[in-house]
Amino acid sequence: MSWQASVARALRDLRSEETRLARDLSDLRDRIASLSGVRGGGAAKAKGKRRKLSPAARAAISRAAKKRWAKYRADKGA
């Protein structure tokens, strides 16, 4: 067998293996999705209670946002 025939055979075998692995991976993803109750391969959203911010934390975030916007407006006008 020539080296070219060996390479061609190896490529054919690798492509066949790639097809098999892709099919196996698709089946595995389907099984995972069915176990998690999600279709389409997306991640499941975590459901839970929303965390509450303290009034002080909310005020700090507000001040920081206002400061950022003031800087943006000042830079934009200059």
Buried (B, 14 or more C-beta within 10 A) or exposed (E): EEEEEEEEEEEEEEEEEEEEEEEEEEEEEEEEBEEEEEEEEEEEEEEEEEEEEEEEEEEEEEEEEEEEEEEEEEEEEE
